[in-house]
Amino acid sequence: MSHSPSLPDRPRLELDPEMSETERLEAIRQHYRRILQVNDELEDRLDDAQDRRGELKTDVDELKRENEVLKTSSLYIASVEEITEDGVVIKQHGNNQEVLTQASTTLESDLRPGDRVAINDSFAVQQVLDDETDSRAQAMEVTESPDVEYADIGGIDDQIREVREAVEDPLDDPEQFEAVGVEPPSGVLLHGPPGTGKTMLAKAVANESDATFIKMAGSELVRKFIGEGARLVRDLFELAAEREPAVIFIDEIDAVAAKRTDSKTSGDAEVQRTMMQLLSEMDGFDDRGEVRIMAATNRFDMLDEAILRPGRFDRLIEVPEPNAEGRERILEIHTQDMNVAADTDVGEVARELDGYSGADIASLATEAGMFAVRDGRTEVRQSDFEAAREKLQDAEQTEEQVINYQY
Ligand SMILES: Nc1ncnc2c1ncn2[C@@H]1O[C@H](COP(=O)(O)OP(=O)(O)OP(=O)(O)O)[C@@H](O)[C@H]1O
């Protein structure tokens, strides 16, 4: 910053005791004129300074506005490929375009090849993002062999059979399909109410086929940065190819594959891009003998038909709420390790549970066990199941009341 030139000296009045009256008067007059002159000079300087201040304020306002725009506008994701003397070579995610660009000097010294960065419309690097492996690890759940077996799933035997046929058989014996000349289904979509065992089914089929289970929640694919969702989809399929045999399971697929709405917000466009990437991965995945793709949704009605076309999710399996028989089986499964009194009629308890999902029944069993514990008993009785049912019903009613009250 340059310093302003020094200010004019303050005029001094020097009066000599030897001076005559007239000389003193003249000296005072001169002093007065000098003060007026300095005053004018200072006023000019003040005007200049005020003009300069005005200019600087306009600059500051402009920069503030630019900063706001930068903060609010969408950024794209890219990886740093190379740092050269001419600038930074980055590769944009989503379209793989390589660009030579610049980063501010403060950022440039921090950049390393392989870093994930956010870039603006003109490709200038705006910020360095967290380590990608973190976000990948957070977004995907990878299990070498999940511990769910078909026997742990109650009331949906038909669905188990269908899933085995569509996923397990092609993984176990791809040659058989080839010899017969039929294509196994490309993707299997499980749909039905929450908590009915869709995730369990996907885990069990991966386990029984000795396949790695790779789960990604659709909501995880809806990302903040442009291109990031599409990149995660690519990572998902790459990871599956590395770990084959593998079962990819995309839960809540409706988050990325809902019907197009009229809104044209950028968030919406980003979701569309992610879905397009998913479709293209599925379309380009002809030789997927060792990798099977499954997805689940509670909102089948919301899905975009594009994902249901042949070659994509072309095997639809409905997983409904369990009927009385199914509920009894699920209750048996969830009480098999519990010390249940011999005279308990599990069938009768199950009959009372109309509208309960598998997940609800699992909570009911735990809650019944808690009643026995609170009572200091080691045996769970029929009355505990009844008390648990009442408690869960009360809780549900309170929840409904709260919701009604809120809206
Ligand atoms: N058919 C079932 N048999 C046994 N247990 C079940 C069944 N369905 C659900 N459960 C219990 O509920 C829990 C949640 O089930 P799961 O996650 O498979 O449901 P989901 O259909 O995938 O639900 P969401 O749509 O909410 O993801 C399971 O861990 C299990 O304890």
The ligand as a Tripos MOL2 file, in Angstrom:
@<TRIPOS>MOLECULE
LIG
   31    33     1     0     0
SMALL
NO_CHARGES

@<TRIPOS>ATOM
      1 N1        -39.6840  -60.2540    6.2240 N.pl3     1 LIG1
      2 C1        -38.9570  -60.0280    7.3240 C.ar      1 LIG1
      3 N2        -38.5470  -61.0650    8.0760 N.ar      1 LIG1
      4 C2        -37.8260  -60.8680    9.2090 C.ar      1 LIG1
      5 N3        -37.4670  -59.6510    9.6440 N.ar      1 LIG1
      6 C3        -37.8340  -58.5860    8.9380 C.ar      1 LIG1
      7 C4        -38.5800  -58.7140    7.7410 C.ar      1 LIG1
      8 N4        -38.8100  -57.5110    7.2420 N.ar      1 LIG1
      9 C5        -38.2020  -56.6470    8.0670 C.ar      1 LIG1
     10 N5        -37.6170  -57.2720    9.1090 N.ar      1 LIG1
     11 C6        -36.9020  -56.6290   10.2010 C.3       1 LIG1
     12 O1        -36.8880  -55.2360    9.9620 O.3       1 LIG1
     13 C7        -35.5790  -54.7480    9.7690 C.3       1 LIG1
     14 C8        -35.5770  -53.7790    8.5930 C.3       1 LIG1
     15 O2        -35.8470  -54.4650    7.3990 O.3       1 LIG1
     16 P1        -35.2640  -54.0250    5.9960 P.3       1 LIG1
     17 O3        -34.2080  -52.9910    6.1920 O.co2     1 LIG1
     18 O4        -34.8970  -55.2130    5.2040 O.co2     1 LIG1
     19 O5        -36.5300  -53.3370    5.3900 O.3       1 LIG1
     20 P2        -36.6860  -52.5650    4.0280 P.3       1 LIG1
     21 O6        -37.8730  -53.1420    3.3590 O.co2     1 LIG1
     22 O7        -35.4040  -52.5440    3.3070 O.co2     1 LIG1
     23 O8        -37.0580  -51.1530    4.6110 O.3       1 LIG1
     24 P3        -36.8290  -49.7030    4.0200 P.3       1 LIG1
     25 O9        -37.7070  -49.6110    2.8500 O.co2     1 LIG1
     26 O10       -37.2700  -48.8680    5.1850 O.co2     1 LIG1
     27 O11       -35.3570  -49.6050    3.7280 O.co2     1 LIG1
     28 C9        -34.7270  -55.9580    9.5150 C.3       1 LIG1
     29 O12       -33.4190  -55.7630   10.0050 O.3       1 LIG1
     30 C10       -35.4560  -57.0400   10.2920 C.3       1 LIG1
     31 O13       -35.0890  -57.0130   11.6610 O.3       1 LIG1
@<TRIPOS>BOND
     1     1     2 1
     2     2     3 ar
     3     2     7 ar
     4     3     4 ar
     5     4     5 ar
     6     5     6 ar
     7     6     7 ar
     8     6    10 ar
     9     7     8 ar
    10     8     9 ar
    11     9    10 ar
    12    10    11 1
    13    11    12 1
    14    11    30 1
    15    12    13 1
    16    13    14 1
    17    13    28 1
    18    14    15 1
    19    15    16 1
    20    16    17 2
    21    16    18 1
    22    16    19 1
    23    19    20 1
    24    20    21 2
    25    20    22 1
    26    20    23 1
    27    23    24 1
    28    24    25 2
    29    24    26 1
    30    24    27 1
    31    28    29 1
    32    28    30 1
    33    30    31 1
@<TRIPOS>SUBSTRUCTURE
     1 LIG1         1 GROUP 0 **** ****
